[in-house]
Amino acid sequence: MGGGPPSSWSGLLVTVGSAPQDPSQVRAGRGFLIVNIDTFAIGFDHRDRERLHALWDEAIDNEQWSDGPLTRAFEAAWAGWNGLPALSTSSWTGSALAAFEFFELRGRTVLCPSNTFMATPLALQAVGANVQFVDCNRDDLCMSFEDFERKAREQLDPQHPNRVHLPDGMVSGHYKYIVFDRLERSTGKVYDEPCHRVLGHHVDLPNSDWVAQNHWCAPLYYRPAARPALLAASQ
């Protein structure tokens, strides 16, 4: 092929020693990132050398690389830092599968950003969820809340005709999706006890009492300020 790869190729051209100096090779490598592997270095802080070797020695002495004292020490340190119990897994996928099983997503529709790593929808499919994709924003690449609202109206409104209907011109913030049919897996109610009951006022407010006792909230998760959002809506 002459002095280098065809100009229509695209990829990574790795060299040992100095990068090609021949102009024909540089032109042939157009569309390539030419990398000199002699300049590669691991970003390791040498002040950690002693601690790293000590951890390796501990793993070798215990003859346990995983599910041993090091794992338990890591879980304890992580729990102390977060103030919550911690359980380590071998990978993100393992953690995701455990979380999806905990939330019992099998047979349920999950709104998932399409602009995400393929492991996200594949893990959902692995637990039997029905994946529906949601668009992203061009400016911040996060899930589009407008598209999410549209998709939610499409995992939810037909399934719950007996729901809260907002007046014309009013838009829901989707803090809660309130229905008046009993749901087996409902999220926390808006108010499970009206104020007059809490404060012991003996007044007759039958509608307030009825709503507190007879509304349920379909699961609806959206956390735009947190890590890449994964949203679930009950069938």
C-alpha positions in Angstrom: 0.0 0.0 0.0 2.9 2.4 -0.5 4.3 4.3 2.4 1.4 3.9 4.8 -2.4 3.2 5.2 -4.9 4.6 2.6 -6.1 8.1 3.3 -9.7 6.8 3.5 -8.7 4.8 6.6 -9.4 6.2 10.0 -8.0 5.0 13.3 -4.9 4.9 15.5 -1.4 4.6 14.0 1.0 3.4 16.7 4.8 3.8 16.3 7.7 2.5 18.2 10.4 5.2 18.8 9.9 8.4 16.9 6.8 9.2 14.8 7.1 8.9 11.0 9.1 11.7 9.5 8.5 10.9 5.8 5.9 13.3 4.5 4.3 10.6 2.4 3.7 8.6 5.5 2.2 11.6 7.3 -0.1 12.3 4.4 -1.1 8.6 4.1 -1.8 8.6 7.8 -4.3 11.5 7.4 -7.3 10.9 9.6 -5.0 9.0 12.1 -3.8 9.8 15.5 -0.1 9.1 15.3 1.1 8.0 18.7 4.6 7.3 20.0 4.2 4.5 22.6 7.6 5.5 24.1 5.9 8.5 25.5 3.1 6.6 27.3 3.2 6.6 31.1 0.9 5.3 33.8 -0.5 8.1 35.9 0.8 6.6 39.2 1.8 8.6 42.3 5.0 7.0 43.5 4.2 8.2 47.0 1.6 5.4 47.0 4.2 2.7 46.2 4.6 1.4 49.8 0.9 1.3 50.4 0.2 -0.5 47.1 2.7 -3.2 47.9 1.4 -3.6 51.4 -2.1 -4.2 49.9 -0.8 -6.7 47.4 1.1 -8.5 50.2 -2.1 -8.7 52.3 -4.0 -10.2 49.4 -1.3 -12.8 48.8 -1.0 -13.6 52.5 -4.8 -14.1 52.7 -4.9 -15.9 49.4 -8.1 -14.1 48.6 -8.3 -11.5 45.9 -12.1 -10.9 46.2 -14.7 -11.5 48.9 -11.9 -11.4 51.4 -10.6 -8.9 54.1 -9.7 -6.3 51.4 -13.2 -6.3 50.1 -14.7 -6.0 53.5 -12.3 -3.2 54.4 -13.3 -1.3 51.2 -17.0 -1.7 51.9 -16.5 -0.5 55.5 -14.6 2.6 54.3 -17.1 3.4 51.6 -20.0 3.0 54.0 -18.3 5.3 56.5 -17.7 7.9 53.9 -21.3 7.8 52.6 -23.0 7.2 55.9 -24.9 4.2 54.3 -24.4 0.5 54.1 -22.2 -0.6 51.2 -21.9 -3.8 49.2 -19.2 -4.1 46.5 -19.7 -5.9 43.2 -17.3 -7.0 40.5 -18.5 -4.4 38.0 -21.1 -1.7 37.1 -23.2 -4.4 35.4 -23.3 -6.5 38.6 -24.4 -3.5 40.6 -27.0 -2.5 38.0 -28.5 -6.0 37.8 -28.8 -6.1 41.5 -30.5 -2.7 41.7 -32.9 -3.6 38.8 -33.9 -6.8 40.5 -34.4 -5.0 43.8 -36.8 -2.6 42.1 -38.6 -5.5 40.4 -38.4 -4.2 36.9 -39.3 -7.4 35.1 -42.3 -6.8 32.8 -42.3 -3.1 33.5 -41.5 -0.2 31.1 -38.3 1.7 31.8 -37.5 5.1 30.1 -33.9 5.1 29.3 -31.7 7.7 27.6 -30.4 6.6 24.2 -27.3 8.7 24.7 -25.7 6.3 27.2 -23.4 3.3 27.3 -24.9 0.2 25.7 -24.6 -1.7 29.1 -27.5 0.4 30.4 -30.3 -0.9 28.1 -28.7 -4.3 27.9 -28.8 -4.7 31.7 -32.4 -3.7 31.7 -33.3 -6.2 29.0 -31.4 -8.8 31.0 -33.8 -8.4 33.9 -36.9 -8.5 31.7 -37.7 -4.8 31.5 -39.4 -3.2 28.5 -36.9 -0.5 27.4 -38.2 2.6 25.8 -35.7 5.2 24.7 -35.8 9.0 25.5 -34.0 11.7 23.6 -31.2 13.9 25.0 -30.5 17.6 25.1 -28.0 19.0 22.6 -26.5 21.5 25.0 -25.8 19.3 28.1 -26.3 15.8 26.6 -28.5 14.8 29.5 -31.9 13.2 29.1 -34.5 15.6 27.6 -37.1 16.3 30.2 -39.6 17.4 27.5 -39.2 14.1 25.7 -39.4 12.2 29.0 -42.7 14.0 29.9 -44.1 13.0 26.4 -43.1 9.4 26.9 -44.5 9.3 30.4 -47.8 10.6 29.2 -47.9 8.0 26.4 -46.3 4.6 30.6 -48.8 6.0 32.0 -52.0 8.0 30.9 -53.7 5.2 28.9 -53.1 2.8 31.8 -54.5 5.1 34.5 -57.6 6.9 33.2 -58.7 7.3 36.9 -56.0 9.8 37.7 -55.5 13.4 38.6 -56.5 15.6 35.7 -55.0 19.1 35.7 -56.9 22.2 34.6 -56.2 23.6 31.2 -52.9 25.5 31.1 -51.5 23.8 34.2 -48.4 21.6 33.7 -47.4 18.8 36.1 -43.8 18.9 37.5 -44.1 15.1 37.8 -43.1 15.2 41.4 -45.8 12.6 41.8 -48.1 10.8 39.3 -51.3 10.4 41.3 -53.9 7.8 40.5 -57.0 6.7 42.3 -56.7 3.0 41.6 -54.8 0.8 44.1 -51.2 0.1 43.0 -49.3 -2.9 44.3 -46.0 -1.1 44.0 -46.8 2.5 44.9 -44.3 5.1 45.8 -44.9 7.3 48.9 -48.2 9.1 49.0 -48.3 12.8 48.6 -50.0 13.2 52.0 -51.2 10.1 53.7 -52.9 12.2 56.5 -54.5 15.6 56.0 -53.5 18.5 58.2 -56.7 18.7 60.1 -56.3 15.1 61.2 -52.6 15.7 62.2 -53.6 18.8 64.3 -56.7 17.2 65.8 -59.2 19.6 64.3 -62.7 18.1 64.4 -64.0 19.4 61.1 -65.9 17.6 58.3 -63.6 17.5 55.2 -64.8 14.4 53.4 -62.9 15.0 50.2 -59.6 15.6 51.9 -60.0 12.4 54.0 -61.0 10.4 50.9 -58.0 11.6 48.8 -55.6 10.8 51.6 -56.9 7.3 51.9 -57.5 6.5 48.2 -54.7 7.9 46.2 -51.5 6.0 45.1 -48.5 7.2 43.2 -47.1 5.4 40.1 -43.3 5.0 40.3 -41.7 7.8 38.3 -38.0 8.5 38.8 -36.1 11.5 37.4 -33.0 13.0 38.9 -31.5 15.5 36.5 -28.8 16.7 39.0 -27.5 13.2 39.7 -25.7 10.6 37.6 -27.1 9.7 34.1 -30.8 9.3 34.7 -32.6 6.1 34.5 -36.3 6.5 34.7 -38.9 3.8 35.5 -42.6 3.9 35.2 -45.0 1.2 36.3 -47.1 -0.7 33.8 
